[in-house]
């Protein structure tokens, strides 16, 4: 489960890519598909950076990440980060 939690951002990016590829091959590309795909790819990239950032962070930095990650996925990434690394691993980098 730890390995899965480390790569949750990549999985979100792949879902975003699927949002772009499937309509392309079906011939039903709309702006909505492009916006959702782009948002998922950017969110997955930022989520991957946040999850694999070994710094524990303070309240202000977590609020900024929540704004960047669109608040709801931030909760998923936050708990994935907690699950991926133990307190000892995080303490080694802080």
Backbone atoms as SQL, in Angstrom:
CREATE TABLE atoms (id INTEGER PRIMARY KEY, chain TEXT, resi INTEGER, resn TEXT, atom TEXT, x REAL, y REAL, z REAL);
INSERT INTO atoms VALUES
  (1, 'A', 1, 'UNK', 'N', 0.822, -1.196, 0.000),
  (2, 'A', 1, 'UNK', 'CA', 0.000, 0.000, 0.000),
  (3, 'A', 1, 'UNK', 'C', 0.867, 1.262, 0.000),
  (4, 'A', 2, 'UNK', 'N', 2.062, 1.162, 0.605),
  (5, 'A', 2, 'UNK', 'CA', 2.937, 2.328, 0.630),
  (6, 'A', 2, 'UNK', 'C', 3.357, 2.734, -0.774),
  (7, 'A', 3, 'UNK', 'N', 3.678, 1.763, -1.610),
  (8, 'A', 3, 'UNK', 'CA', 4.098, 2.074, -2.976),
  (9, 'A', 3, 'UNK', 'C', 2.952, 2.692, -3.769),
  (10, 'A', 4, 'UNK', 'N', 1.740, 2.216, -3.546),
  (11, 'A', 4, 'UNK', 'CA', 0.583, 2.781, -4.228),
  (12, 'A', 4, 'UNK', 'C', 0.372, 4.232, -3.815),
  (13, 'A', 5, 'UNK', 'N', 0.535, 4.511, -2.527),
  (14, 'A', 5, 'UNK', 'CA', 0.315, 5.869, -2.025),
  (15, 'A', 5, 'UNK', 'C', 1.339, 6.841, -2.584),
  (16, 'A', 6, 'UNK', 'N', 2.556, 6.377, -2.827),
  (17, 'A', 6, 'UNK', 'CA', 3.596, 7.262, -3.365),
  (18, 'A', 6, 'UNK', 'C', 3.280, 7.694, -4.793),
  (19, 'A', 7, 'UNK', 'N', 2.552, 6.860, -5.532),
  (20, 'A', 7, 'UNK', 'CA', 2.306, 7.139, -6.945),
  (21, 'A', 7, 'UNK', 'C', 0.860, 7.513, -7.243),
  (22, 'A', 8, 'UNK', 'N', 0.120, 7.997, -6.261),
  (23, 'A', 8, 'UNK', 'CA', -1.272, 8.379, -6.481),
  (24, 'A', 8, 'UNK', 'C', -1.370, 9.542, -7.472),
  (25, 'A', 9, 'UNK', 'N', -0.396, 10.445, -7.465),
  (26, 'A', 9, 'UNK', 'CA', -0.397, 11.565, -8.406),
  (27, 'A', 9, 'UNK', 'C', -0.233, 11.104, -9.840),
  (28, 'A', 10, 'UNK', 'N', 0.597, 10.097, -10.051),
  (29, 'A', 10, 'UNK', 'CA', 0.798, 9.555, -11.400),
  (30, 'A', 10, 'UNK', 'C', -0.489, 8.892, -11.888),
  (31, 'A', 11, 'UNK', 'N', -1.193, 8.211, -10.994),
  (32, 'A', 11, 'UNK', 'CA', -2.454, 7.571, -11.375),
  (33, 'A', 11, 'UNK', 'C', -3.478, 8.615, -11.783),
  (34, 'A', 12, 'UNK', 'N', -3.535, 9.731, -11.059),
  (35, 'A', 12, 'UNK', 'CA', -4.453, 10.813, -11.425),
  (36, 'A', 12, 'UNK', 'C', -4.063, 11.398, -12.790),
  (37, 'A', 13, 'UNK', 'N', -2.757, 11.517, -13.041),
  (38, 'A', 13, 'UNK', 'CA', -2.316, 12.002, -14.352),
  (39, 'A', 13, 'UNK', 'C', -2.730, 11.045, -15.460),
  (40, 'A', 14, 'UNK', 'N', -2.627, 9.751, -15.239),
  (41, 'A', 14, 'UNK', 'CA', -3.029, 8.777, -16.252),
  (42, 'A', 14, 'UNK', 'C', -4.539, 8.812, -16.499),
  (43, 'A', 15, 'UNK', 'N', -5.319, 9.073, -15.467),
  (44, 'A', 15, 'UNK', 'CA', -6.761, 9.244, -15.659),
  (45, 'A', 15, 'UNK', 'C', -7.024, 10.475, -16.517),
  (46, 'A', 16, 'UNK', 'N', -6.262, 11.545, -16.288),
  (47, 'A', 16, 'UNK', 'CA', -6.386, 12.745, -17.109),
  (48, 'A', 16, 'UNK', 'C', -6.027, 12.483, -18.560),
  (49, 'A', 17, 'UNK', 'N', -4.989, 11.682, -18.781),
  (50, 'A', 17, 'UNK', 'CA', -4.607, 11.318, -20.150),
  (51, 'A', 17, 'UNK', 'C', -5.714, 10.500, -20.799),
  (52, 'A', 18, 'UNK', 'N', -6.341, 9.613, -20.024),
  (53, 'A', 18, 'UNK', 'CA', -7.462, 8.825, -20.563),
  (54, 'A', 18, 'UNK', 'C', -8.619, 9.735, -20.967),
  (55, 'A', 19, 'UNK', 'N', -8.844, 10.816, -20.192),
  (56, 'A', 19, 'UNK', 'CA', -9.887, 11.772, -20.553),
  (57, 'A', 19, 'UNK', 'C', -9.581, 12.463, -21.875),
  (58, 'A', 20, 'UNK', 'N', -8.320, 12.529, -22.239),
  (59, 'A', 20, 'UNK', 'CA', -7.946, 13.142, -23.512),
  (60, 'A', 20, 'UNK', 'C', -7.913, 12.133, -24.659),
  (61, 'A', 21, 'UNK', 'N', -7.491, 10.907, -24.392),
  (62, 'A', 21, 'UNK', 'CA', -7.314, 9.911, -25.451),
  (63, 'A', 21, 'UNK', 'C', -8.629, 9.295, -25.911),
  (64, 'A', 22, 'UNK', 'N', -9.478, 8.915, -24.969),
  (65, 'A', 22, 'UNK', 'CA', -10.719, 8.213, -25.323),
  (66, 'A', 22, 'UNK', 'C', -11.605, 9.057, -26.233),
  (67, 'A', 23, 'UNK', 'N', -11.893, 10.321, -25.920),
  (68, 'A', 23, 'UNK', 'CA', -12.718, 11.108, -26.853),
  (69, 'A', 23, 'UNK', 'C', -12.046, 11.331, -28.208),
  (70, 'A', 24, 'UNK', 'N', -10.706, 11.388, -28.215),
  (71, 'A', 24, 'UNK', 'CA', -10.004, 11.566, -29.483),
  (72, 'A', 24, 'UNK', 'C', -10.276, 10.394, -30.416),
  (73, 'A', 25, 'UNK', 'N', -10.158, 9.172, -29.888),
  (74, 'A', 25, 'UNK', 'CA', -10.378, 8.006, -30.731),
  (75, 'A', 25, 'UNK', 'C', -11.857, 7.796, -31.062),
  (76, 'A', 26, 'UNK', 'N', -12.745, 8.310, -30.228),
  (77, 'A', 26, 'UNK', 'CA', -14.179, 8.199, -30.520),
  (78, 'A', 26, 'UNK', 'C', -14.649, 9.320, -31.437),
  (79, 'A', 27, 'UNK', 'N', -13.837, 10.340, -31.598),
  (80, 'A', 27, 'UNK', 'CA', -14.185, 11.461, -32.464),
  (81, 'A', 27, 'UNK', 'C', -15.168, 12.427, -31.837),
  (82, 'A', 28, 'UNK', 'N', -15.215, 12.475, -30.524),
  (83, 'A', 28, 'UNK', 'CA', -16.162, 13.354, -29.827),
  (84, 'A', 28, 'UNK', 'C', -15.426, 14.323, -28.909),
  (85, 'A', 29, 'UNK', 'N', -14.443, 15.013, -29.427),
  (86, 'A', 29, 'UNK', 'CA', -13.664, 15.944, -28.615),
  (87, 'A', 29, 'UNK', 'C', -14.490, 17.205, -28.368),
  (88, 'A', 30, 'UNK', 'N', -14.587, 17.575, -27.098),
  (89, 'A', 30, 'UNK', 'CA', -15.261, 18.816, -26.718),
  (90, 'A', 30, 'UNK', 'C', -14.332, 19.596, -25.787),
  (91, 'A', 31, 'UNK', 'N', -14.664, 20.838, -25.574),
  (92, 'A', 31, 'UNK', 'CA', -13.857, 21.653, -24.662),
  (93, 'A', 31, 'UNK', 'C', -13.936, 21.128, -23.237),
  (94, 'A', 32, 'UNK', 'N', -15.075, 20.550, -22.872),
  (95, 'A', 32, 'UNK', 'CA', -15.218, 20.007, -21.525),
  (96, 'A', 32, 'UNK', 'C', -14.227, 18.879, -21.292),
  (97, 'A', 33, 'UNK', 'N', -14.098, 17.980, -22.265),
  (98, 'A', 33, 'UNK', 'CA', -13.121, 16.888, -22.138),
  (99, 'A', 33, 'UNK', 'C', -11.705, 17.433, -22.010),
  (100, 'A', 34, 'UNK', 'N', -11.383, 18.443, -22.777),
  (101, 'A', 34, 'UNK', 'CA', -10.037, 19.013, -22.733),
  (102, 'A', 34, 'UNK', 'C', -9.751, 19.684, -21.388),
  (103, 'A', 35, 'UNK', 'N', -10.745, 20.397, -20.856),
  (104, 'A', 35, 'UNK', 'CA', -10.559, 21.079, -19.575),
  (105, 'A', 35, 'UNK', 'C', -10.412, 20.076, -18.441),
  (106, 'A', 36, 'UNK', 'N', -11.259, 19.034, -18.428),
  (107, 'A', 36, 'UNK', 'CA', -11.173, 18.028, -17.369),
  (108, 'A', 36, 'UNK', 'C', -9.842, 17.285, -17.457),
  (109, 'A', 37, 'UNK', 'N', -9.435, 16.908, -18.658),
  (110, 'A', 37, 'UNK', 'CA', -8.159, 16.217, -18.830),
  (111, 'A', 37, 'UNK', 'C', -6.991, 17.069, -18.388),
  (112, 'A', 38, 'UNK', 'N', -7.002, 18.345, -18.776),
  (113, 'A', 38, 'UNK', 'CA', -5.920, 19.248, -18.389),
  (114, 'A', 38, 'UNK', 'C', -5.886, 19.435, -16.871),
  (115, 'A', 39, 'UNK', 'N', -7.047, 19.624, -16.254),
  (116, 'A', 39, 'UNK', 'CA', -7.103, 19.818, -14.804),
  (117, 'A', 39, 'UNK', 'C', -6.595, 18.586, -14.067),
  (118, 'A', 40, 'UNK', 'N', -6.947, 17.394, -14.541),
  (119, 'A', 40, 'UNK', 'CA', -6.481, 16.176, -13.886),
  (120, 'A', 40, 'UNK', 'C', -4.980, 15.979, -14.051),
  (121, 'A', 41, 'UNK', 'N', -4.457, 16.306, -15.211),
  (122, 'A', 41, 'UNK', 'CA', -3.016, 16.158, -15.430),
  (123, 'A', 41, 'UNK', 'C', -2.236, 17.135, -14.556),
  (124, 'A', 42, 'UNK', 'N', -2.647, 18.380, -14.508),
  (125, 'A', 42, 'UNK', 'CA', -1.959, 19.368, -13.674),
  (126, 'A', 42, 'UNK', 'C', -2.100, 19.013, -12.202),
  (127, 'A', 43, 'UNK', 'N', -3.312, 18.605, -11.816),
  (128, 'A', 43, 'UNK', 'CA', -3.537, 18.229, -10.422),
  (129, 'A', 43, 'UNK', 'C', -2.708, 17.012, -10.046),
  (130, 'A', 44, 'UNK', 'N', -2.613, 16.037, -10.923),
  (131, 'A', 44, 'UNK', 'CA', -1.805, 14.857, -10.649),
  (132, 'A', 44, 'UNK', 'C', -0.337, 15.191, -10.517),
  (133, 'A', 45, 'UNK', 'N', 0.144, 16.098, -11.370),
  (134, 'A', 45, 'UNK', 'CA', 1.549, 16.500, -11.297),
  (135, 'A', 45, 'UNK', 'C', 1.841, 17.201, -9.968),
  (136, 'A', 46, 'UNK', 'N', 0.987, 18.140, -9.586),
  (137, 'A', 46, 'UNK', 'CA', 1.195, 18.831, -8.312),
  (138, 'A', 46, 'UNK', 'C', 1.019, 17.883, -7.137),
  (139, 'A', 47, 'UNK', 'N', 0.077, 16.955, -7.261),
  (140, 'A', 47, 'UNK', 'CA', -0.122, 15.973, -6.194),
  (141, 'A', 47, 'UNK', 'C', 1.064, 15.053, -6.033),
  (142, 'A', 48, 'UNK', 'N', 1.680, 14.680, -7.136),
  (143, 'A', 48, 'UNK', 'CA', 2.878, 13.835, -7.082),
  (144, 'A', 48, 'UNK', 'C', 4.010, 14.592, -6.395),
  (145, 'A', 49, 'UNK', 'N', 4.160, 15.858, -6.724),
  (146, 'A', 49, 'UNK', 'CA', 5.200, 16.676, -6.087),
  (147, 'A', 49, 'UNK', 'C', 4.929, 16.799, -4.595),
  (148, 'A', 50, 'UNK', 'N', 3.665, 17.058, -4.226),
  (149, 'A', 50, 'UNK', 'CA', 3.334, 17.211, -2.813),
  (150, 'A', 50, 'UNK', 'C', 3.540, 15.904, -2.050),
  (151, 'A', 51, 'UNK', 'N', 3.069, 14.801, -2.606),
  (152, 'A', 51, 'UNK', 'CA', 3.151, 13.523, -1.908),
  (153, 'A', 51, 'UNK', 'C', 4.589, 13.083, -1.704),
  (154, 'A', 52, 'UNK', 'N', 5.446, 13.336, -2.668),
  (155, 'A', 52, 'UNK', 'CA', 6.833, 12.880, -2.567),
  (156, 'A', 52, 'UNK', 'C', 7.779, 13.935, -2.020),
  (157, 'A', 53, 'UNK', 'N', 7.264, 15.071, -1.602),
  (158, 'A', 53, 'UNK', 'CA', 8.064, 16.073, -0.926),
  (159, 'A', 53, 'UNK', 'C', 8.269, 15.605, 0.509),
  (160, 'A', 54, 'UNK', 'N', 9.487, 15.401, 0.906),
  (161, 'A', 54, 'UNK', 'CA', 9.766, 14.806, 2.209),
  (162, 'A', 54, 'UNK', 'C', 9.676, 15.794, 3.370),
  (163, 'A', 55, 'UNK', 'N', 9.530, 17.065, 3.082),
  (164, 'A', 55, 'UNK', 'CA', 9.377, 18.033, 4.162),
  (165, 'A', 55, 'UNK', 'C', 7.973, 17.911, 4.749),
  (166, 'A', 56, 'UNK', 'N', 7.873, 17.975, 6.062),
  (167, 'A', 56, 'UNK', 'CA', 6.584, 17.824, 6.716),
  (168, 'A', 56, 'UNK', 'C', 5.686, 19.025, 6.453),
  (169, 'A', 57, 'UNK', 'N', 6.227, 20.214, 6.473),
  (170, 'A', 57, 'UNK', 'CA', 5.455, 21.419, 6.192),
  (171, 'A', 57, 'UNK', 'C', 4.742, 21.942, 7.424),
  (172, 'A', 58, 'UNK', 'N', 4.357, 23.210, 7.343),
  (173, 'A', 58, 'UNK', 'CA', 3.614, 23.818, 8.437),
  (174, 'A', 58, 'UNK', 'C', 2.207, 24.148, 7.947),
  (175, 'A', 59, 'UNK', 'N', 1.444, 24.825, 8.770),
  (176, 'A', 59, 'UNK', 'CA', 0.053, 25.113, 8.450),
  (177, 'A', 59, 'UNK', 'C', -0.056, 25.988, 7.199),
  (178, 'A', 60, 'UNK', 'N', 0.779, 26.989, 7.079),
  (179, 'A', 60, 'UNK', 'CA', 0.714, 27.906, 5.936),
  (180, 'A', 60, 'UNK', 'C', 1.032, 27.174, 4.634),
  (181, 'A', 61, 'UNK', 'N', 2.065, 26.352, 4.650),
  (182, 'A', 61, 'UNK', 'CA', 2.403, 25.631, 3.421),
  (183, 'A', 61, 'UNK', 'C', 1.318, 24.626, 3.052),
  (184, 'A', 62, 'UNK', 'N', 0.684, 23.990, 4.043),
  (185, 'A', 62, 'UNK', 'CA', -0.409, 23.068, 3.739),
  (186, 'A', 62, 'UNK', 'C', -1.617, 23.800, 3.173),
  (187, 'A', 63, 'UNK', 'N', -1.877, 25.006, 3.635),
  (188, 'A', 63, 'UNK', 'CA', -2.985, 25.803, 3.081),
  (189, 'A', 63, 'UNK', 'C', -2.683, 26.196, 1.642),
  (190, 'A', 64, 'UNK', 'N', -1.437, 26.586, 1.360),
  (191, 'A', 64, 'UNK', 'CA', -1.065, 26.918, -0.017),
  (192, 'A', 64, 'UNK', 'C', -1.182, 25.699, -0.935),
  (193, 'A', 65, 'UNK', 'N', -0.725, 24.527, -0.463),
  (194, 'A', 65, 'UNK', 'CA', -0.869, 23.310, -1.270),
  (195, 'A', 65, 'UNK', 'C', -2.345, 22.987, -1.489),
  (196, 'A', 66, 'UNK', 'N', -3.178, 23.218, -0.473),
  (197, 'A', 66, 'UNK', 'CA', -4.612, 22.952, -0.623),
  (198, 'A', 66, 'UNK', 'C', -5.216, 23.848, -1.697),
  (199, 'A', 67, 'UNK', 'N', -4.778, 25.092, -1.761),
  (200, 'A', 67, 'UNK', 'CA', -5.273, 25.993, -2.807),
  (201, 'A', 67, 'UNK', 'C', -4.793, 25.520, -4.170),
  (202, 'A', 68, 'UNK', 'N', -3.518, 25.124, -4.265),
  (203, 'A', 68, 'UNK', 'CA', -2.978, 24.655, -5.534),
  (204, 'A', 68, 'UNK', 'C', -3.623, 23.356, -5.998),
  (205, 'A', 69, 'UNK', 'N', -3.966, 22.493, -5.066),
  (206, 'A', 69, 'UNK', 'CA', -4.489, 21.172, -5.410),
  (207, 'A', 69, 'UNK', 'C', -6.014, 21.119, -5.414),
  (208, 'A', 70, 'UNK', 'N', -6.668, 22.235, -5.420),
  (209, 'A', 70, 'UNK', 'CA', -8.127, 22.309, -5.530),
  (210, 'A', 70, 'UNK', 'C', -8.847, 21.694, -4.333),
  (211, 'A', 71, 'UNK', 'N', -8.315, 21.794, -3.168),
  (212, 'A', 71, 'UNK', 'CA', -8.831, 21.440, -1.849),
  (213, 'A', 71, 'UNK', 'C', -9.279, 19.980, -1.714),
  (214, 'A', 72, 'UNK', 'N', -10.212, 19.477, -2.500),
  (215, 'A', 72, 'UNK', 'CA', -10.697, 18.105, -2.311),
  (216, 'A', 72, 'UNK', 'C', -9.614, 17.070, -2.610),
  (217, 'A', 73, 'UNK', 'N', -8.911, 17.129, -3.754),
  (218, 'A', 73, 'UNK', 'CA', -7.839, 16.145, -3.960),
  (219, 'A', 73, 'UNK', 'C', -6.696, 16.311, -2.959),
  (220, 'A', 74, 'UNK', 'N', -6.558, 17.511, -2.379),
  (221, 'A', 74, 'UNK', 'CA', -5.523, 17.710, -1.371),
  (222, 'A', 74, 'UNK', 'C', -5.700, 16.746, -0.212),
  (223, 'A', 75, 'UNK', 'N', -6.929, 16.500, 0.193),
  (224, 'A', 75, 'UNK', 'CA', -7.193, 15.590, 1.302),
  (225, 'A', 75, 'UNK', 'C', -6.729, 14.181, 0.947),
  (226, 'A', 76, 'UNK', 'N', -6.968, 13.761, -0.291),
  (227, 'A', 76, 'UNK', 'CA', -6.535, 12.439, -0.741),
  (228, 'A', 76, 'UNK', 'C', -5.013, 12.362, -0.725),
  (229, 'A', 77, 'UNK', 'N', -4.349, 13.382, -1.277),
  (230, 'A', 77, 'UNK', 'CA', -2.887, 13.385, -1.319),
  (231, 'A', 77, 'UNK', 'C', -2.287, 13.485, 0.084),
  (232, 'A', 78, 'UNK', 'N', -2.937, 14.242, 0.962),
  (233, 'A', 78, 'UNK', 'CA', -2.437, 14.398, 2.328),
  (234, 'A', 78, 'UNK', 'C', -2.400, 13.050, 3.046),
  (235, 'A', 79, 'UNK', 'N', -3.502, 12.300, 2.957),
  (236, 'A', 79, 'UNK', 'CA', -3.542, 10.999, 3.612),
  (237, 'A', 79, 'UNK', 'C', -2.659, 9.976, 2.898),
  (238, 'A', 80, 'UNK', 'N', -2.488, 10.122, 1.585),
  (239, 'A', 80, 'UNK', 'CA', -1.567, 9.243, 0.869),
  (240, 'A', 80, 'UNK', 'C', -0.134, 9.485, 1.333),
  (241, 'A', 81, 'UNK', 'N', 0.214, 10.749, 1.568),
  (242, 'A', 81, 'UNK', 'CA', 1.557, 11.072, 2.055),
  (243, 'A', 81, 'UNK', 'C', 1.762, 10.510, 3.453),
  (244, 'A', 82, 'UNK', 'N', 0.753, 10.628, 4.295),
  (245, 'A', 82, 'UNK', 'CA', 0.849, 10.071, 5.654),
  (246, 'A', 82, 'UNK', 'C', 1.021, 8.561, 5.612),
  (247, 'A', 83, 'UNK', 'N', 0.339, 7.914, 4.657),
  (248, 'A', 83, 'UNK', 'CA', 0.414, 6.467, 4.538),
  (249, 'A', 83, 'UNK', 'C', 1.726, 6.015, 3.903),
  (250, 'A', 84, 'UNK', 'N', 2.275, 6.816, 3.011),
  (251, 'A', 84, 'UNK', 'CA', 3.464, 6.416, 2.255),
  (252, 'A', 84, 'UNK', 'C', 4.733, 6.463, 3.098),
  (253, 'A', 85, 'UNK', 'N', 4.829, 7.403, 4.004),
  (254, 'A', 85, 'UNK', 'CA', 6.062, 7.585, 4.767),
  (255, 'A', 85, 'UNK', 'C', 5.760, 7.554, 6.255),
  (256, 'A', 86, 'UNK', 'N', 6.639, 6.927, 7.020),
  (257, 'A', 86, 'UNK', 'CA', 6.483, 6.902, 8.468),
  (258, 'A', 86, 'UNK', 'C', 7.004, 8.218, 9.053),
  (259, 'A', 87, 'UNK', 'N', 6.730, 8.412, 10.316),
  (260, 'A', 87, 'UNK', 'CA', 7.191, 9.624, 10.997),
  (261, 'A', 87, 'UNK', 'C', 8.711, 9.665, 11.045),
  (262, 'A', 88, 'UNK', 'N', 9.338, 8.506, 11.171),
  (263, 'A', 88, 'UNK', 'CA', 10.807, 8.449, 11.218),
  (264, 'A', 88, 'UNK', 'C', 11.406, 8.877, 9.888),
  (265, 'A', 89, 'UNK', 'N', 10.788, 8.445, 8.782),
  (266, 'A', 89, 'UNK', 'CA', 11.281, 8.829, 7.466),
  (267, 'A', 89, 'UNK', 'C', 11.143, 10.331, 7.242),
  (268, 'A', 90, 'UNK', 'N', 10.012, 10.884, 7.666),
  (269, 'A', 90, 'UNK', 'CA', 9.814, 12.326, 7.527),
  (270, 'A', 90, 'UNK', 'C', 10.749, 13.097, 8.453),
  (271, 'A', 91, 'UNK', 'N', 10.967, 12.572, 9.648),
  (272, 'A', 91, 'UNK', 'CA', 11.846, 13.256, 10.613),
  (273, 'A', 91, 'UNK', 'C', 13.290, 13.289, 10.128),
  (274, 'A', 92, 'UNK', 'N', 13.679, 12.324, 9.326),
  (275, 'A', 92, 'UNK', 'CA', 15.047, 12.293, 8.814),
  (276, 'A', 92, 'UNK', 'C', 15.318, 13.464, 7.861),
  (277, 'A', 93, 'UNK', 'N', 14.295, 14.013, 7.236),
  (278, 'A', 93, 'UNK', 'CA', 14.466, 15.095, 6.281),
  (279, 'A', 93, 'UNK', 'C', 14.116, 16.465, 6.872),
  (280, 'A', 94, 'UNK', 'N', 13.633, 16.495, 8.075),
  (281, 'A', 94, 'UNK', 'CA', 13.240, 17.775, 8.674),
  (282, 'A', 94, 'UNK', 'C', 14.173, 18.192, 9.761);
